[in-house]
Amino acid sequence: MIIHTHVLNQQQQIELMKCWNEVYPVNLQFEDVAQVKSYFDGLEQVEYFLLIDASLSATAFSFRFIRDDELWLAMLMPPSMQGKGYGTILLEELTKDVDSISAWVVDHDRELKADGSPYISPLKFYVKNGFEIQEGVRLEIDSISAVKLVWKRL
């Protein structure tokens, strides 16, 4: 089941923070829900897409937003939901009513997650789902090194 909303309640914010901190590199971690709220308050026109699998007691979070007059997305897929087609389902939902959407994606395996395991780049997943790498367009800041991807409706 996918829930599409413009606002997350307190419990959903806590679950999003836990998922974020579980799946993203340690240098992108949130310390508390106030940081989560602050991050999302800094984005424009945020829409959340929550994919819930009750049998796994898990929720995948994705969201799209406007930054610099461009539509962007991010996705948080718990390990228990990876490799089961849920990411593709969420991408289909995120792109069904747009002409294009962008994402920053870590394109290397040098980062570590909070549990010490390697962060595996999702680049292949996005390319498999129709995103194109924007050669030479990178985000290089202290907390992340990523390549820009763009999906366009054909």
KEKE-3310 file (N, C-alpha, C; in steps of 0.2 Angstrom, whole numbers, plus 5000, padded with zeros to 4 digits):
npx = (5004:5003:5005:5001:5006:5006:5011:5020:5016:5020:5025:5027:5038:5048:5049:5054:5066:5073:5074:5081:5093:5097:5099:5106:5123:5134:5138:5128:5118:5104:5102:5091:5073:5070:5080:5076:5064:5068:5076:5067:5058:5066:5064:5055:5038:5035:5032:5027:5029:5024:5028:5021:5023:5015:5017:5031:5033:5037:5042:5045:5051:5049:5051:5047:5052:5054:5068:5078:5070:5068:5062:5065:5070:5071:5074:5071:5075:5071:5083:5076:5066:5072:5077:5065:5057:5050:5056:5055:5042:5039:5046:5039:5027:5031:5035:5024:5016:5024:5035:5049:5062:5074:5089:5101:5114:5124:5139:5148:5157:5163:5158:5152:5139:5129:5130:5142:5143:5146:5140:5131:5131:5116:5116:5115:5102:5094:5098:5094:5081:5078:5084:5096:5114:5121:5134:5148:5141:5141:5139:5148:5152:5156:5149:5145:5147:5141:5133:5123:5107:5095:5078:5068:5052:5048)
npy = (4994:5011:5027:5043:5059:5076:5079:5073:5063:5064:5051:5045:5053:5049:5036:5038:5045:5034:5025:5032:5034:5021:5017:5026:5033:5035:5048:5056:5056:5059:5067:5068:5070:5083:5088:5081:5087:5100:5099:5095:5106:5115:5112:5114:5112:5099:5081:5066:5049:5034:5018:5004:4988:4977:4964:4963:4972:4984:5000:5009:5025:5038:5054:5069:5085:5102:5111:5124:5127:5115:5098:5086:5070:5058:5042:5030:5014:5001:4988:4975:4976:4978:4973:4967:4973:4984:4997:5000:5001:5012:5022:5022:5027:5040:5046:5046:5057:5067:5076:5075:5071:5073:5067:5066:5054:5043:5037:5028:5015:5019:5024:5022:5014:5017:5006:5001:4993:4993:5006:5003:5008:5014:5017:5008:5003:5014:5018:5007:5009:5019:5031:5044:5047:5062:5067:5074:5082:5085:5083:5089:5089:5091:5081:5072:5064:5064:5060:5068:5062:5060:5058:5056:5058:5048)
npz = (5000:4996:5003:5000:5004:5011:5023:5037:5051:5069:5072:5060:5056:5065:5061:5048:5051:5058:5047:5038:5044:5045:5032:5024:5022:5036:5038:5034:5044:5055:5070:5079:5079:5077:5069:5057:5055:5053:5041:5031:5032:5025:5012:4997:4992:4996:4994:5001:4999:5005:5006:5012:5019:5028:5031:5033:5042:5039:5032:5017:5012:5002:4993:4985:4979:4976:4971:4967:4956:4951:4950:4962:4969:4983:4990:5003:5007:5017:5022:5022:5013:5001:4984:4981:4972:4976:4976:4962:4961:4969:4962:4950:4955:4959:4947:4939:4936:4931:4920:4921:4933:4945:4954:4967:4968:4977:4970:4972:4982:4994:5006:5023:5033:5048:5055:5052:5041:5023:5012:4999:4983:4975:4961:4950:4951:4949:4936:4929:4930:4921:4923:4919:4919:4923:4916:4923:4931:4948:4965:4977:4993:5010:5017:5007:4991:4976:4961:4948:4943:4930:4926:4912:4905:4891)
capx = (5000:5007:5002:5004:5004:5011:5013:5021:5014:5026:5027:5030:5044:5052:5051:5058:5073:5076:5075:5086:5099:5099:5101:5111:5129:5134:5139:5121:5113:5100:5103:5084:5067:5070:5084:5072:5059:5072:5078:5061:5055:5070:5062:5049:5032:5037:5026:5029:5026:5026:5026:5020:5023:5013:5020:5038:5033:5042:5040:5049:5050:5052:5049:5049:5052:5057:5075:5081:5065:5068:5059:5070:5067:5075:5071:5074:5072:5074:5086:5071:5062:5077:5077:5058:5053:5047:5059:5053:5035:5039:5048:5033:5022:5034:5035:5018:5012:5029:5039:5056:5064:5082:5091:5108:5115:5131:5141:5154:5156:5168:5155:5149:5132:5130:5132:5149:5143:5147:5135:5131:5128:5110:5116:5113:5095:5091:5100:5090:5074:5077:5088:5102:5119:5123:5141:5151:5137:5142:5138:5154:5152:5160:5145:5143:5150:5136:5132:5116:5104:5089:5073:5063:5047:5049)
capy = (5000:5017:5032:5049:5064:5082:5080:5067:5064:5063:5044:5044:5057:5045:5030:5041:5046:5028:5022:5036:5032:5014:5015:5031:5034:5038:5056:5060:5054:5064:5065:5068:5072:5091:5089:5079:5092:5106:5097:5095:5112:5119:5110:5117:5108:5092:5076:5060:5043:5029:5011:5000:4981:4975:4957:4964:4977:4989:5006:5013:5032:5042:5060:5073:5092:5107:5114:5128:5127:5108:5093:5081:5064:5054:5036:5026:5008:4997:4982:4970:4977:4979:4967:4964:4977:4990:5003:5002:5003:5019:5026:5023:5032:5046:5049:5045:5063:5072:5075:5074:5072:5072:5064:5065:5047:5042:5033:5024:5011:5021:5026:5017:5015:5018:4999:4999:4990:4997:5009:5001:5013:5012:5019:5003:5003:5020:5017:5001:5011:5024:5038:5045:5050:5068:5067:5080:5086:5082:5086:5087:5093:5087:5075:5068:5065:5061:5061:5069:5058:5063:5054:5060:5054:5047)
capz = (5000:4995:5006:4997:5009:5011:5030:5041:5058:5073:5072:5053:5056:5069:5057:5043:5054:5059:5041:5035:5048:5044:5025:5021:5025:5043:5038:5033:5049:5059:5077:5082:5075:5076:5063:5052:5053:5050:5034:5027:5032:5021:5005:4994:4989:4998:4994:5003:4997:5010:5004:5018:5019:5034:5032:5035:5047:5036:5028:5013:5012:4996:4993:4979:4981:4972:4973:4962:4951:4948:4954:4964:4973:4987:4992:5008:5006:5022:5019:5022:5007:4995:4980:4980:4967:4980:4973:4956:4962:4971:4956:4945:4958:4959:4940:4934:4933:4930:4914:4923:4940:4947:4960:4968:4970:4978:4964:4974:4988:5000:5012:5028:5036:5055:5058:5050:5034:5017:5009:4992:4979:4971:4955:4945:4951:4945:4928:4926:4930:4916:4925:4915:4923:4920:4916:4925:4936:4954:4972:4981:4999:5016:5019:5002:4985:4972:4954:4947:4938:4928:4923:4908:4901:4884)
cpx = (5004:5002:5005:5001:5009:5013:5014:5019:5020:5029:5030:5037:5049:5054:5055:5065:5076:5078:5081:5093:5102:5102:5106:5117:5129:5135:5133:5116:5110:5101:5096:5079:5067:5074:5080:5067:5062:5074:5072:5058:5059:5068:5056:5044:5034:5031:5030:5025:5029:5023:5026:5019:5021:5016:5028:5038:5038:5039:5046:5047:5053:5048:5051:5048:5055:5063:5077:5076:5065:5065:5064:5066:5073:5071:5075:5071:5075:5077:5081:5067:5066:5077:5070:5054:5049:5050:5056:5045:5034:5041:5042:5028:5025:5034:5029:5015:5017:5032:5047:5057:5071:5083:5099:5109:5123:5133:5147:5153:5161:5164:5153:5143:5134:5132:5139:5149:5144:5141:5135:5127:5121:5110:5114:5105:5092:5092:5095:5083:5073:5081:5094:5107:5120:5130:5144:5147:5137:5140:5144:5154:5155:5156:5144:5146:5145:5136:5125:5113:5097:5084:5069:5058:5048:5043)
cpy = (5006:5023:5039:5055:5070:5083:5073:5068:5063:5056:5042:5047:5053:5039:5032:5042:5039:5024:5026:5034:5025:5013:5020:5031:5037:5046:5060:5059:5060:5062:5065:5071:5079:5092:5087:5084:5098:5105:5098:5102:5117:5117:5113:5111:5100:5087:5070:5054:5037:5022:5006:4992:4978:4968:4958:4969:4983:4995:5009:5020:5035:5049:5064:5080:5096:5110:5118:5127:5120:5103:5087:5075:5061:5048:5033:5019:5003:4990:4976:4970:4978:4972:4964:4968:4983:4996:5005:5004:5010:5024:5027:5028:5039:5050:5048:5051:5068:5070:5073:5075:5070:5069:5064:5058:5046:5036:5029:5020:5013:5023:5020:5019:5015:5011:4997:4995:4995:5000:5007:5006:5011:5015:5014:5003:5008:5020:5012:5004:5018:5031:5038:5049:5056:5069:5074:5084:5082:5086:5084:5092:5089:5081:5070:5069:5061:5064:5063:5065:5062:5058:5058:5056:5054:5049)
cpz = (5000:4998:5003:5001:5008:5018:5033:5048:5062:5072:5065:5053:5060:5065:5051:5045:5055:5052:5038:5038:5047:5037:5022:5025:5031:5043:5036:5038:5052:5066:5081:5077:5073:5070:5057:5050:5050:5043:5030:5026:5027:5013:5003:4991:4990:4997:4996:5001:5001:5007:5010:5017:5026:5036:5034:5040:5045:5032:5024:5012:5005:4996:4987:4982:4976:4975:4967:4956:4947:4952:4955:4968:4977:4989:4998:5008:5012:5019:5018:5016:5000:4991:4979:4975:4970:4977:4967:4956:4964:4966:4951:4948:4958:4953:4936:4932:4932:4923:4915:4930:4941:4953:4961:4971:4971:4973:4966:4980:4994:5006:5017:5031:5044:5058:5056:5043:5029:5015:5002:4988:4975:4964:4949:4945:4948:4938:4925:4926:4925:4917:4921:4919:4919:4921:4918:4930:4943:4960:4976:4987:5004:5017:5014:4995:4980:4965:4953:4941:4936:4924:4919:4905:4894:4879)
residu = (MET:ILE:ILE:HIS:THR:HIS:VAL:LEU:ASN:GLN:GLN:GLN:GLN:ILE:GLU:LEU:MET:LYS:CYS:TRP:ASN:GLU:VAL:TYR:PRO:VAL:ASN:LEU:GLN:PHE:GLU:ASP:VAL:ALA:GLN:VAL:LYS:SER:TYR:PHE:ASP:GLY:LEU:GLU:GLN:VAL:GLU:TYR:PHE:LEU:LEU:ILE:ASP:ALA:SER:LEU:SER:ALA:THR:ALA:PHE:SER:PHE:ARG:PHE:ILE:ARG:ASP:ASP:GLU:LEU:TRP:LEU:ALA:MET:LEU:MET:PRO:PRO:SER:MET:GLN:GLY:LYS:GLY:TYR:GLY:THR:ILE:LEU:LEU:GLU:GLU:LEU:THR:LYS:ASP:VAL:ASP:SER:ILE:SER:ALA:TRP:VAL:VAL:ASP:HIS:ASP:ARG:GLU:LEU:LYS:ALA:ASP:GLY:SER:PRO:TYR:ILE:SER:PRO:LEU:LYS:PHE:TYR:VAL:LYS:ASN:GLY:PHE:GLU:ILE:GLN:GLU:GLY:VAL:ARG:LEU:GLU:ILE:ASP:SER:ILE:SER:ALA:VAL:LYS:LEU:VAL:TRP:LYS:ARG:LEU)
# end
